[in-house]
Amino acid sequence: MARAVARRWLAKVATAEYRIRVMYRAREYRNLPNLLRAFRDGKVKIANLHPVQDLGVREDFDFVEVWSHNYEGLYKLGQWFEKQDFDTTGIW
């Protein structure tokens, strides 16, 4: 019985989350995580893209990981990064 209740609850609240990693280039790109947070908050425009409201940003040593429930917004943001000559992992 508990498994059935847990299964129904998970099916109701679970949503897909998409992630992309953006690798830093050889020359340093300053404040990329802050740029992405400002984009999320609507303070900065990036290439005529609509802000992704639930954008999550995590910085690591040689990459920035970005995630969201909005597949289309994250896909367009990933395309923008690739046009700027960044290496990405693609959406997963």
C-alpha positions in Angstrom: 0.0 0.0 0.0 2.8 2.5 0.9 4.5 1.8 -2.4 1.3 2.6 -4.4 0.8 5.8 -2.4 4.5 6.8 -3.0 4.2 5.9 -6.7 1.1 8.1 -7.1 2.7 11.0 -5.2 5.9 10.8 -7.3 4.0 10.7 -10.5 2.0 13.8 -9.5 5.0 16.0 -8.4 7.8 14.8 -10.6 8.7 16.9 -13.6 11.5 16.6 -16.1 14.7 18.6 -15.5 17.2 19.4 -18.2 20.9 20.2 -17.8 23.7 21.5 -19.9 27.4 22.0 -19.0 29.3 24.9 -20.6 33.0 24.5 -20.6 35.2 27.5 -20.1 37.4 28.5 -23.1 41.2 28.9 -22.9 40.8 32.7 -22.4 38.8 33.4 -19.3 35.2 34.6 -19.7 34.6 36.8 -16.7 31.6 36.3 -14.4 29.7 33.8 -16.5 27.7 32.5 -13.6 26.7 36.0 -12.6 25.7 36.8 -16.2 23.4 33.8 -16.2 21.8 34.7 -12.9 21.2 38.2 -14.1 19.7 36.8 -17.3 17.4 34.6 -15.2 16.3 37.6 -13.1 15.6 39.7 -16.2 18.4 42.2 -15.6 20.4 41.3 -18.7 19.3 40.4 -22.2 21.2 37.7 -24.1 20.8 37.7 -27.9 17.0 38.4 -27.9 16.3 35.3 -25.7 13.4 35.3 -23.2 14.6 34.8 -19.6 14.3 31.3 -18.2 12.6 31.9 -14.9 13.7 28.7 -13.1 17.3 28.6 -14.3 19.7 27.1 -11.9 23.4 27.8 -12.1 26.3 26.0 -10.5 30.0 27.0 -11.1 32.8 24.5 -11.0 36.5 24.7 -11.7 36.3 24.4 -15.5 32.6 24.5 -16.4 29.3 26.0 -15.5 26.3 23.7 -15.1 22.9 25.2 -15.9 19.5 23.4 -15.4 15.9 24.2 -15.9 12.5 22.6 -16.5 12.1 24.7 -19.6 13.6 22.6 -22.4 13.1 25.1 -25.2 14.6 28.0 -23.3 17.6 25.9 -22.3 18.0 24.6 -25.8 18.2 28.2 -27.2 20.6 29.2 -24.5 22.8 26.2 -25.4 22.7 27.3 -29.1 23.8 30.8 -28.1 26.8 29.4 -26.1 27.8 27.3 -29.1 27.6 30.3 -31.4 29.9 32.1 -28.9 32.4 29.2 -29.4 31.9 27.5 -26.1 32.1 23.8 -25.8 28.9 22.3 -24.3 27.7 18.8 -23.3 24.4 19.3 -25.0 21.1 18.9 -23.1 20.8 15.8 -20.9 
